[in-house]
Amino acid sequence: MIMEEKVCKRCVMDTTVPDIWFDEDGECKYCKIHDEMEHRHPLGEGEVKLKHIIEKIKEAGKDNKYDCVCGLSGGRDSSYTLLKAIDYGLRPLVVSVDNGWGTKISDENIENACRILKLDIIKVKFDWNEYKDIQRSFFFASVPDVDSPSDFAIYAQLSKTAKEYKIKYILNGHSFRTEGSSPIGWSYFDPVYIKDVQNRFGHIKYNDIKTIATMTPWDLIKRTFISRIKEVRILEYIDYRKSEVDKILKERIDWKDYGGHHHENKFTHFIQSYYLPQKFNIDKRKTELSAQIRSGHISRKDAENVLMSPYTYDSAIVDEVIARLGFSRSEFDAIMQAPNKSYMDYKTLQPIYRLLRFPINVATHLGFLPRILYLKYCK
């Protein structure tokens, strides 16, 4: 018997999300996460809180050349975060991580921003053979979060740079009002998970990786409680609307639009438009559209109209990704048809997160960890 798909009464998240639940009013888990985040970051008051945080960042870095680290992908969110940091009088050290899949537009956006704003930048480039091996491992693992190694490496690199330059704050371009909270069943990472998948399916053992930043669970603890490096999500404190910032970015830092969400990177373009919808029936537009419905940026009807059309993909990018990763078409077709798995089929830190939910909760309230991490992983 085929179960009828259930959709949230408030947004467009539905039972294609493996860990979703609904309250008695038919509102989903992710609406509840949004409401708690909205309570912690109310517009109006958020600007006041952010100014206080900015002053703390300046005070912590007053004897340093830089007072924060800011990752820059050339995308809208990270570019606007960097621009706001400058407007608030911060002195960011920019870090750009090249995983081999960047586009010409994203590269130009990075160069233009740093040149116009006169900022120092550290460029980190992955060794292609190492990164290719990791990406292939996640495809063989048959999980949806095949881009997690890149996300985790960027996280690790920003932490490494902050520690090296004795910087106490990392700026993050995420906003729950525009991007929402990505379901952990769709996008999960932690050091144990990355290591387990790589050691099972890769040719290179995880501990032998040289050019890609890695972290152990102990590194995570040291970063949070010993080095006391904090992450700040500037966009969560302001009324950030994607439809309004493009003009600002174009006028001030010669920024160019690259198309769809995260399409500044060919691999994320491939993952979101082809791999996830075709293999897992995952449409990540639901997360972003739902966030914007809750924030009043779009109507539910507008979101439903978007979702009526399947996620279109560029066949040339699909062919390029398959070829560059060294798969034959038949080999990749076998991967697409293999039984679907998730992070729950591999070793992770999830049991420890659950066990340590209380100290993690405290750490989020003290600002050492983003609150949304507790809501997703521990609650």
C-alpha positions as CSV (number, residue, x, y, z in Angstrom):
1,M,0.0,0.0,0.0
2,I,1.4,3.4,-1.0
3,M,1.2,6.0,1.8
4,E,-0.2,9.4,0.8
5,E,2.4,12.1,1.1
6,K,1.7,14.5,4.0
7,V,2.5,18.2,3.7
8,C,3.0,20.7,6.4
9,K,0.0,23.1,6.9
10,R,2.2,26.1,7.1
11,C,5.1,25.5,4.7
12,V,5.9,23.0,1.9
13,M,8.0,20.5,3.8
14,D,6.6,17.0,3.6
15,T,7.1,13.3,4.4
16,T,9.8,13.0,1.8
17,V,11.9,14.3,4.7
18,P,12.8,11.2,6.8
19,D,12.9,12.8,10.2
20,I,9.9,15.1,9.9
21,W,7.1,15.2,12.4
22,F,3.9,17.3,12.7
23,D,2.2,18.8,15.7
24,E,-1.6,18.6,16.4
25,D,-2.1,21.6,14.2
26,G,-0.3,20.0,11.3
27,E,2.8,22.2,11.5
28,C,6.1,20.5,10.9
29,K,9.3,20.1,13.0
30,Y,11.1,22.7,10.8
31,C,8.4,25.3,11.4
32,K,9.0,24.8,15.2
33,I,12.8,25.2,14.7
34,H,12.1,28.4,12.8
35,D,9.9,29.8,15.5
36,E,12.5,29.2,18.2
37,M,15.2,30.8,16.1
38,E,12.8,33.7,15.4
39,H,12.2,34.1,19.1
40,R,16.0,34.2,19.7
41,H,16.6,36.6,16.8
42,P,13.6,38.9,16.5
43,L,13.9,41.5,13.8
44,G,14.4,45.0,15.3
45,E,15.9,43.6,18.5
46,G,18.2,41.6,16.4
47,E,20.0,44.7,15.1
48,V,20.6,45.8,18.7
49,K,22.0,42.3,19.7
50,L,24.2,42.3,16.6
51,K,25.7,45.6,17.4
52,H,26.6,44.2,20.8
53,I,28.2,41.2,19.2
54,I,30.1,43.4,16.7
55,E,31.6,45.3,19.6
56,K,32.7,42.0,21.3
57,I,34.3,40.9,18.0
58,K,36.2,44.2,17.8
59,E,37.3,44.1,21.4
60,A,38.5,40.5,21.1
61,G,40.6,41.4,18.0
62,K,41.8,44.9,19.0
63,D,45.4,43.8,19.2
64,N,45.3,41.7,16.0
65,K,45.4,42.6,12.4
66,Y,42.1,40.8,11.8
67,D,39.2,40.4,14.2
68,C,37.3,37.7,12.3
69,V,37.5,35.1,9.6
70,C,35.0,35.1,6.8
71,G,34.6,32.3,4.3
72,L,33.9,33.5,0.7
73,S,32.5,31.2,-2.0
74,G,31.4,34.0,-4.4
75,G,27.8,33.1,-3.7
76,R,25.2,35.7,-2.6
77,D,25.1,34.8,1.1
78,S,28.8,34.7,1.8
79,S,29.3,37.9,-0.3
80,Y,26.7,39.8,1.5
81,T,28.0,38.6,4.9
82,L,31.4,39.9,4.0
83,L,30.0,43.2,2.8
84,K,28.0,43.7,6.1
85,A,31.1,42.9,8.1
86,I,32.9,45.8,6.4
87,D,29.9,48.1,6.9
88,Y,30.0,47.2,10.6
89,G,33.7,48.2,10.8
90,L,35.1,44.7,11.2
91,R,38.5,43.6,9.8
92,P,38.0,40.2,8.2
93,L,40.6,37.8,6.9
94,V,38.9,36.2,3.9
95,V,39.3,32.4,3.3
96,S,38.4,30.9,-0.1
97,V,38.3,27.1,-0.4
98,D,38.7,25.7,-3.9
99,N,37.4,22.1,-4.1
100,G,37.9,22.0,-7.9
101,W,34.2,22.7,-8.9
102,G,34.0,26.5,-8.8
103,T,32.7,28.4,-11.8
104,K,34.2,31.3,-13.6
105,I,31.5,33.6,-12.2
106,S,32.2,32.6,-8.6
107,D,35.9,33.1,-9.0
108,E,35.3,36.6,-10.5
109,N,33.0,37.4,-7.6
110,I,35.6,36.4,-5.1
111,E,38.3,38.4,-6.8
112,N,36.1,41.5,-7.3
113,A,35.0,41.6,-3.6
114,C,38.5,41.3,-2.2
115,R,39.9,43.8,-4.7
116,I,37.2,46.5,-4.2
117,L,37.1,46.1,-0.4
118,K,40.9,45.8,-0.2
119,L,40.9,42.7,1.8
120,D,43.5,40.0,2.4
121,I,42.6,36.5,1.3
122,I,43.9,33.1,1.9
123,K,43.2,30.7,-1.0
124,V,43.1,27.0,-0.2
125,K,43.1,24.5,-3.0
126,F,42.3,20.8,-2.5
127,D,44.6,18.3,-4.1
128,W,42.3,16.9,-6.8
129,N,43.3,13.2,-6.4
130,E,42.6,13.3,-2.7
131,Y,39.3,15.1,-3.0
132,K,38.2,13.0,-6.0
133,D,38.8,9.9,-3.9
134,I,36.6,11.2,-1.0
135,Q,33.8,12.2,-3.3
136,R,33.8,8.8,-5.0
137,S,33.7,7.2,-1.6
138,F,30.4,9.0,-0.7
139,F,28.8,8.0,-4.0
140,F,29.8,4.3,-3.3
141,A,28.3,4.8,0.2
142,S,25.0,5.6,-1.6
143,V,24.1,8.5,0.7
144,P,22.5,11.8,-0.2
145,D,25.0,14.0,1.5
146,V,27.8,13.5,-1.0
147,D,28.9,17.1,-0.6
148,S,29.4,16.7,3.1
149,P,33.2,16.2,2.8
150,S,33.5,19.7,1.2
151,D,31.2,21.3,3.8
152,F,33.2,19.7,6.6
153,A,36.6,20.6,5.1
154,I,35.5,24.2,4.8
155,Y,34.4,24.2,8.4
156,A,37.7,22.7,9.4
157,Q,39.7,25.1,7.3
158,L,38.0,28.2,8.8
159,S,38.6,26.8,12.3
160,K,42.3,26.1,11.4
161,T,42.8,29.6,10.0
162,A,41.2,31.2,13.0
163,K,43.4,29.3,15.4
164,E,46.5,30.0,13.4
165,Y,45.9,33.7,13.3
166,K,44.6,33.8,16.9
167,I,41.1,35.0,15.8
168,K,38.2,34.3,18.0
169,Y,35.3,34.8,15.6
170,I,34.2,33.1,12.4
171,L,31.4,34.7,10.3
172,N,28.9,32.3,8.7
173,G,26.6,33.3,5.8
174,H,23.7,31.1,6.8
175,S,20.2,32.5,7.5
176,F,17.3,30.5,8.8
177,R,14.9,33.0,7.3
178,T,16.0,32.4,3.8
179,E,17.6,28.9,3.8
180,G,15.8,27.2,6.6
181,S,17.3,24.2,8.4
182,S,18.5,21.4,6.1
183,P,17.2,18.0,7.4
184,I,20.0,15.9,8.8
185,G,18.6,13.0,6.7
186,W,19.5,15.0,3.6
187,S,22.7,16.7,4.7
188,Y,24.7,15.4,7.6
189,F,28.4,15.6,8.5
190,D,30.6,15.0,11.5
191,P,34.3,13.8,11.6
192,V,33.4,10.2,12.6
193,Y,31.0,9.9,9.7
194,I,33.4,11.4,7.1
195,K,36.2,9.1,8.3
196,D,34.1,6.0,8.4
197,V,32.8,6.4,4.8
198,Q,36.3,7.2,3.5
199,N,38.0,4.3,5.2
200,R,35.3,1.9,3.9
201,F,35.2,3.0,0.3
202,G,38.3,5.1,-0.4
203,H,41.7,4.2,-1.7
204,I,43.3,6.8,0.6
205,K,42.8,6.4,4.3
206,Y,41.3,9.4,6.1
207,N,44.3,9.9,8.3
208,D,46.6,10.0,5.3
209,I,44.8,13.0,3.7
210,K,47.3,15.9,3.5
211,T,45.8,18.8,1.6
212,I,42.3,18.9,2.9
213,A,41.6,20.2,6.4
214,T,40.2,17.6,8.8
215,M,39.1,17.6,12.4
216,T,38.7,15.0,15.1
217,P,36.0,15.0,17.8
218,W,38.7,16.2,20.2
219,D,39.5,19.1,17.8
220,L,35.8,20.1,17.9
221,I,36.0,20.2,21.7
222,K,39.2,22.2,21.7
223,R,37.8,24.7,19.2
224,T,34.7,25.2,21.2
225,F,35.8,25.1,24.8
226,I,39.6,25.7,24.9
227,S,40.3,28.0,21.9
228,R,36.8,29.4,22.4
229,I,36.4,30.2,18.8
230,K,32.8,31.3,18.2
231,E,30.7,31.3,15.0
232,V,28.5,34.3,14.2
233,R,25.7,34.3,11.6
234,I,25.2,38.0,10.9
235,L,22.3,37.4,8.5
236,E,20.2,35.9,11.2
237,Y,20.1,39.2,13.0
238,I,18.9,41.4,10.1
239,D,16.0,41.4,7.6
240,Y,17.9,39.7,4.9
241,R,15.9,39.3,1.6
242,K,17.7,37.7,-1.3
243,S,15.5,39.6,-3.8
244,E,16.8,42.9,-2.4
245,V,20.5,42.3,-2.0
246,D,21.5,41.5,-5.5
247,K,21.4,45.1,-6.6
248,I,23.5,46.1,-3.6
249,L,26.1,43.5,-4.3
250,K,26.3,44.4,-8.0
251,E,26.7,48.1,-7.3
252,R,29.2,47.8,-4.5
253,I,31.4,44.8,-5.3
254,D,30.6,44.1,-9.0
255,W,28.9,40.8,-8.1
256,K,27.3,38.7,-10.8
257,D,24.4,36.3,-10.4
258,Y,25.1,32.6,-11.2
259,G,21.6,31.3,-11.4
260,G,20.1,28.9,-8.9
261,H,20.8,28.4,-5.2
262,H,24.4,27.2,-4.7
263,H,24.9,27.0,-8.5
264,E,28.1,29.0,-8.0
265,N,29.7,25.6,-7.7
266,K,29.3,22.9,-10.4
267,F,29.2,20.0,-8.0
268,T,26.4,21.5,-5.8
269,H,24.5,22.4,-9.0
270,F,24.8,18.7,-10.0
271,I,23.8,17.4,-6.6
272,Q,20.8,19.6,-6.1
273,S,19.4,19.5,-9.6
274,Y,20.2,15.9,-10.7
275,Y,21.6,13.5,-8.1
276,L,19.2,14.1,-5.2
277,P,16.0,14.4,-7.1
278,Q,16.7,11.4,-9.4
279,K,18.1,9.0,-6.8
280,F,16.5,10.0,-3.5
281,N,13.4,12.1,-4.5
282,I,14.9,15.0,-2.6
283,D,14.0,18.5,-3.7
284,K,16.1,20.9,-1.7
285,R,14.0,23.8,-3.0
286,K,11.4,22.8,-0.4
287,T,13.8,23.8,2.4
288,E,14.5,27.2,1.0
289,L,11.0,28.0,-0.1
290,S,9.6,26.9,3.2
291,A,11.9,29.2,5.1
292,Q,10.8,32.1,2.9
293,I,7.1,31.3,3.4
294,R,7.7,31.4,7.2
295,S,9.5,34.7,6.9
296,G,6.8,36.2,4.8
297,H,9.1,36.7,1.8
298,I,6.9,34.6,-0.5
299,S,3.4,33.1,-0.4
300,R,2.7,29.4,0.0
301,K,1.0,29.4,-3.4
302,D,4.1,30.9,-5.1
303,A,6.2,28.1,-3.5
304,E,3.7,25.4,-4.6
305,N,3.8,26.8,-8.2
306,V,7.6,26.6,-8.2
307,L,7.6,23.0,-7.0
308,M,5.0,22.0,-9.7
309,S,7.9,22.1,-12.2
310,P,10.6,19.5,-11.7
311,Y,14.1,20.7,-10.8
312,T,15.8,21.2,-14.2
313,Y,19.4,20.2,-14.7
314,D,22.2,20.9,-17.2
315,S,23.1,17.6,-18.9
316,A,26.5,19.0,-19.8
317,I,27.3,19.5,-16.1
318,V,26.0,16.0,-15.3
319,D,28.3,14.5,-17.9
320,E,31.3,16.6,-16.7
321,V,30.9,15.5,-13.1
322,I,30.6,11.9,-14.0
323,A,33.7,12.0,-16.2
324,R,35.8,14.1,-13.8
325,L,35.1,11.6,-11.0
326,G,36.3,8.8,-13.2
327,F,33.0,6.9,-13.4
328,S,31.9,5.2,-16.6
329,R,28.2,5.8,-17.4
330,S,27.3,2.2,-16.6
331,E,29.2,2.4,-13.3
332,F,27.4,5.6,-12.3
333,D,24.0,4.2,-13.4
334,A,24.7,1.3,-11.0
335,I,25.3,3.8,-8.2
336,M,22.1,5.6,-9.0
337,Q,20.2,2.3,-8.8
338,A,21.9,1.0,-5.7
339,P,19.8,0.8,-2.5
340,N,19.6,4.2,-0.8
341,K,21.4,4.6,2.5
342,S,22.0,7.5,5.0
343,Y,24.3,8.6,7.7
344,M,22.5,6.1,10.0
345,D,24.1,3.2,8.2
346,Y,27.6,4.4,9.2
347,K,29.5,5.4,12.3
348,T,28.7,9.0,13.5
349,L,28.8,11.2,16.5
350,Q,25.0,11.2,16.7
351,P,24.8,8.9,19.8
352,I,27.3,11.2,21.6
353,Y,25.3,14.3,20.6
354,R,22.2,12.8,22.1
355,L,24.1,11.8,25.3
356,L,25.7,15.3,25.6
357,R,22.6,17.2,24.7
358,F,22.6,19.2,27.9
359,P,26.2,20.7,27.7
360,I,25.6,21.2,23.9
361,N,22.5,23.1,24.8
362,V,24.4,25.3,27.3
363,A,27.1,25.9,24.7
364,T,24.6,27.2,22.2
365,H,23.1,29.5,24.8
366,L,26.6,30.9,25.6
367,G,27.2,31.5,21.9
368,F,30.0,28.9,21.4
369,L,27.9,26.9,18.9
370,P,25.0,28.0,16.7
371,R,21.6,27.3,18.3
372,I,20.3,25.6,15.2
373,L,22.8,22.8,15.7
374,Y,21.3,21.8,19.0
375,L,17.8,22.0,17.5
376,K,18.7,19.7,14.6
377,Y,21.1,17.2,16.2
378,C,20.0,16.9,19.8
379,K,16.4,17.9,20.3
